[in-house]
Amino acid sequence: MRTQVAIIGSGPSGLLLGQLLGNAGIDNVILDRVSKDYILGRVRAGVLEEGTVGLLDRCGVGARMHRQGLPHDGFSLAFNGRDHRIDLHGLTGKRVMVYGQTELTHDLMDHREATGGKSIYEAADVTPHDFDRDNPYVTYVQDGITHRIDCDFIIGCDGYHGVSRRSVPQAALKTFERVYPFGWLGLLADVPPVSHELIYANHERGFGLCSMRSETRSRYYIQCALDEKVEDWSDDRFYDELRRRLPEEHAQRMVTGPSFEKSIAPLRSFVAEPMRFGKLFLAGDAAHIVPPTGAKGLNLAASDVHYLFEALAEHYGEGSNAGLDAYSAKALARVWLAVRFSWSMTTMMHRFPDTGEFGQKIQEAELDYLVSSTAASTALAENYVGLPY
């Protein structure tokens, strides 16, 4: 098989890039080692920056998002038993969209099928080859038969554990990592949200987050130790703990119900540099991971896709490699700004085991300054709604 662009990974970044390329008449094939149903069964974040919403509209897949998604003009920071609203729209003129990643992925998959895009699922042993030469290709195994896809470029959208970054010689990579000493215990339930906007809570017992996937489906999180076990947390225990971390007005309003998904996720910041290796380009979680506190993971993948699509369109439309040559530096500049913001939100809202009394007083002063200063609130809001591409 021959294509112009081989995309490894059928998550949102791979599907988004594939659709943008297809709309521009650039042939591409997407491969994934797992099934379509498995991908659609994954529960992920759902706070979209305006830039991400714009890319989905550009792809032609935004209609259901605009019908069913929840535009948010602000969110709440809760600490010391009080609630402080950050007016995103008032401070920046922008807003975010709450729309589950599973729904977004479904929309992209359906549109790709409807427009004739080629996706290969359950492709075992996907391997990129010769990306440091002029004629790269990808191999995979299906039904015991090895297949080969020749291409001009290989795009790795296959996540932190994917094969793309692992195929790069270690000497060519520099990685930066911060592993946080706690995780998030998350619960998903078909109950109405506590509030129509997200609530980020800082409490002496630990961080708490009240978010949602829709007006009838809530996604809640609490900070927990890394050695906690999901099976030790009944729904009642979880709800009781989350209530303790919220201001009384929110705790009393909480509607509880049986969960249908519960898991513990460790938190880390991770960046791999560069994001290009000859004809192989990395995008999204294949190159960087951020803690979910700043709602940046999916949105960073979208900005990578934006830069990469513009570069590939320039290459095929104008015969110029300027965008491809600049991709890594341009993407990483925005990545590090988002990594900084996610780190800042995480350190400001969580209780660290080694903080000490001095560190705790600094955290409290930071929160007080943030909500009392228009300049500080605006800086937070600008980062939260998304920096320009």
PyMOL commands that set and color helices and strands:
alter all, ss='L'
color gray80, all
select helices_A, chain A and resi 12-23+36-40+50-59+63-68+88-92+101-114+163-166+170-172+230-232+235-244+248-253+284-286+292-294+297-318+322-349+356-372+374-385
alter helices_A, ss='H'
color red, helices_A
select strands_A, chain A and resi 5-8+28-31+47-48+70-72+74-79+82-87+96-98+118-120+124-129+137-142+145-150+153-156+174-189+199-202+208-212+218-224+259-273+276-277+280-282+288-289
alter strands_A, ss='S'
color yellow, strands_A
deselect
rebuild
show_as cartoon
